[in-house]
Amino acid sequence: MKIKTGDNVVVLSGKDKGKQGKVVGTVPGKDKVVVEGINMVTCHVKPRKQGEEGGIMKREAAINTCKVQVVCPKTGKPTRIGYKFVDGKKVRFAKISGETL
């Protein structure tokens, strides 16, 4: 998977199309990512301990990686990701500008 935790991404399709956010987590087995403030769902939470409050909470749900694209740090536009070797190490770079991520 080319998208990593901490990347800034933009949503390409769906109800949150055009919104940007930071990747909070990834689910590599299912090709999904969790983006901060994107794909918010409502969860009904029961209190688990004495004194803890239950209720209705909102949290981020996972979204398919094909629906997000990494934002280039140099241009601020969505870009594809490529790999190249620099000093014997494999690094990711933005195809739109050649900037290392």
N, C-alpha and C positions, 0 to 999 in steps of 0.2 A: 504494500500500500504506500502510495507516494505522499499522502497527507499525514503529518505527524502532530502530536500534542504541542500546543503553543503556536501553531500557524494561524495567521489571519486569513479567513476565507470569506467568499461571497457566495450566496445561495443563487443558483441558476434557475431553479423551477420550484413550483409549489406555492403554498400560501405565504411563505416568507421570502419570495423572490426579490432579489436586489439588496437584501439586508446583509450586513457584514458582522462577523463575530470571531471570537477566538476559540480554537478547538480545545475543549476541556478534556476529552478522552476519546479513545478509539476502540473499536471492536473489530479486530482484523479478521476473525473467523467469518463474520457476516458482512464484511466490507461496509461498515457503518462508522460514523463519527458523531460525537456529541458536541454541539456548538453552543457557546454561551449566549443565552437570550433567544435562541432559534428553536422552533418546533416545540413550543411550550404545551404541556399537557396537564390536565387536572388529575390529581391523585387524592383519593380519600384515605386518610391515615387514621388508624386507631391508636389510642394511647397505649403504650406498652408498659410503662412503669407508673407507680403511684405518683400523682402530681403532674405527670406529663400531659400536655394537651394534644388532643386529636383534632381533626377537622379536614378542611379541603385545602390542599396545597398545590402550587404550580411548580413544575420542574421541567428541565429540558429532556427531551426524548432523542434517541438516536435517529440520524438521517443518513440516507445512502450517500456514499462518497461520489457517485456519479452526478449528484445534484449540487455539489459544491466545487469551487475552484479556488486555488490559492491566489492571494493578492500579492502582486509584485511589490517589494519594498521600495523600489526605485521609482516606478511610474504610478503605482496605486491602482493599476488595472488588473483584472483577472488574467491569469496566465497558466499555461501548462508547465509541468515539471519535467526536467531531464536530469540525467546523471552523467557525471564525468569524473575522471581521476585527476586529482591535484596532489602532487608530492606523494603518490602511492596510496592516497586515501580517496575513497568514493564519496563525492559530495553532490548535493542537489543544487540545481540552478534553475532560474526562471527563464523560459524559452523566449519571452518577449524582450528581455533586456540583457540576458546573460549574467545577471546578478546572482551571486552565490547565496543560498538560503541558510 
